């Protein structure tokens, strides 16, 4: 089985590990010495990146979308420059559609539906329960969270972040490094570095116990 190193020792690394371990033999986790928070995870060592031994193995980036995915982009480039090969993960539980391209270093988790003709770039993270229509383009370093729907013929610009349950209409171009907040509906193309967020749901002026009693009376 192919060996792989997971870059990261936080929540994302813990989330990604069980998936990656299905397709690879995980050699270790790694981060820079200054950022290392533990010495082992899942019975495997967390190695200092500075002393990571050379070897013929793969890597995957498992950190969050800080600084508009620039950190993920930076470490992806650093690991490649150091001679390691980008791995990738496409959940084996779901059928891979015809003419679907998945770039190196990308991760697609379970129960996502990605239609034919779609191109996924390098170092992309797609969480579970995502629906991406036909002939879309997801550019490099994009982060797409759970429950997102992207209609057909749409492009998501590099380094963008699409948060939980956002909906992107068809024939749209999302600019580079956009932040699309949770539950947001986008129906027109956006400029680079745009930020969209919906108002949080307002609290009703009655306690939950009163509301449930009222709703029961209405049945």
Residue pairs with C-beta under 8 A, 6 or more apart in sequence:
1 24
1 25
2 23
2 24
2 25
2 57
2 58
2 87
3 24
3 25
3 26
3 27
3 55
3 56
3 57
3 58
4 20
4 24
4 25
4 26
4 27
4 57
4 58
4 59
4 60
4 87
5 26
5 27
5 28
5 29
5 30
5 47
5 52
5 57
5 58
5 59
5 60
5 84
6 13
6 16
6 17
6 20
6 26
6 28
6 29
6 30
6 59
6 60
6 62
7 13
7 29
7 30
7 31
7 49
7 59
7 60
7 61
7 62
7 63
7 75
7 79
8 16
8 29
8 31
8 61
8 62
8 63
9 29
9 31
9 36
9 37
9 38
9 41
9 46
10 37
10 63
10 64
11 64
12 62
12 63
12 64
13 29
13 41
13 62
13 63
14 41
15 62
16 60
16 62
16 89
16 107
17 26
17 41
17 42
17 62
19 89
19 91
19 107
19 109
19 110
20 26
20 60
20 62
20 87
20 89
22 89
22 92
23 87
23 89
23 92
24 58
24 87
26 42
26 44
27 44
27 55
27 57
28 44
28 45
28 46
28 47
28 52
29 41
29 44
29 45
29 46
29 47
30 46
30 47
30 48
30 49
30 52
31 37
31 46
31 48
31 49
32 48
32 49
32 50
33 48
33 49
33 50
36 46
36 48
38 46
39 45
39 46
40 46
52 82
54 82
54 83
56 85
57 84
57 85
58 84
58 85
58 86
58 87
59 79
59 84
59 85
59 86
59 87
59 105
60 86
60 87
60 88
60 89
60 105
60 107
61 72
61 75
61 76
61 79
61 105
61 123
63 71
63 72
63 75
65 72
65 125
65 143
65 161
68 159
68 160
68 161
68 177
68 179
69 141
69 142
69 143
69 159
69 160
69 161
69 177
70 159
72 123
72 125
72 141
72 143
73 123
73 140
73 141
73 159
76 86
76 105
76 122
76 123
76 141
79 86
80 86
86 104
86 105
86 122
86 123
87 104
87 105
88 102
88 103
88 104
88 105
88 106
88 107
89 106
89 107
89 108
89 109
90 96
90 102
90 106
90 108
91 108
91 109
91 110
91 111
91 112
93 110
93 111
94 108
94 110
94 111
94 112
94 113
96 102
97 114
97 115
97 116
97 118
98 116
99 116
99 117
100 114
100 115
100 116
100 117
100 118
100 119
100 120
101 118
101 119
101 120
102 108
102 120
103 119
103 120
103 121
103 122
103 123
103 124
103 140
104 122
104 123
105 122
105 123
105 124
106 120
106 121
106 122
106 123
106 124
106 125
106 126
107 124
107 125
107 126
108 114
108 120
108 126
109 126
109 127
109 128
110 128
111 128
111 129
112 126
112 127
112 128
112 129
112 130
112 131
112 132
113 130
113 131
113 132
114 120
114 126
114 130
114 132
115 132
115 133
115 134
115 135
115 136
115 152
116 134
116 135
117 134
117 135
117 136
118 132
118 133
118 134
118 135
118 136
118 137
118 138
119 136
119 137
119 138
120 126
120 138
121 137
121 138
121 139
121 140
121 141
121 142
121 158
122 140
122 141
123 140
123 141
124 138
124 140
124 141
124 142
124 143
124 144
125 142
125 143
125 144
126 132
126 138
126 144
127 144
127 145
127 146
127 148
128 146
129 146
129 147
130 144
130 145
130 146
130 147
130 148
130 149
130 150
131 148
131 149
131 150
132 138
132 144
132 150
133 150
133 151
133 152
133 153
133 154
133 170
134 152
134 153
135 152
135 153
136 150
136 152
136 153
136 154
136 155
136 156
137 154
137 155
137 156
138 144
138 155
138 156
139 155
139 156
139 157
139 158
139 159
139 160
139 176
140 158
140 159
141 158
141 159
142 156
142 157
142 158
142 159
142 160
142 161
142 162
143 160
143 161
143 162
144 150
144 156
144 162
145 161
145 162
145 163
145 164
145 166
145 182
146 164
146 165
147 164
147 165
148 162
148 163
148 164
148 165
148 166
148 167
148 168
149 166
149 167
149 168
150 156
150 162
150 167
150 168
151 167
151 168
151 169
151 170
151 171
151 172
152 170
152 171
153 170
153 171
154 168
154 169
154 170
154 171
154 172
154 173
154 174
155 172
155 173
155 174
156 162
156 168
156 174
157 173
157 174
157 175
157 176
157 177
157 178
157 192
158 176
158 177
159 176
159 177
160 174
160 175
160 176
160 177
160 178
160 179
160 180
161 178
161 179
161 180
162 168
162 174
162 180
163 179
163 180
163 181
163 182
163 183
163 184
164 182
164 183
165 182
165 183
166 180
166 181
166 182
166 183
166 184
166 185
166 186
167 184
167 185
167 186
168 174
168 180
168 186
169 185
169 186
169 187
169 188
172 186
172 187
172 188
172 189
172 190
173 189
173 190
174 180
174 186
174 189
174 190
175 189
175 190
175 191
175 192
175 193
175 194
176 192
176 193
177 192
177 193
178 190
178 192
178 193
178 194
178 195
178 196
179 194
179 195
179 196
179 197
180 186
180 196
181 195
181 196
181 197
181 198
182 197
182 198
183 198
184 196
184 197
184 198
185 198
186 196
190 196
204 211
206 214
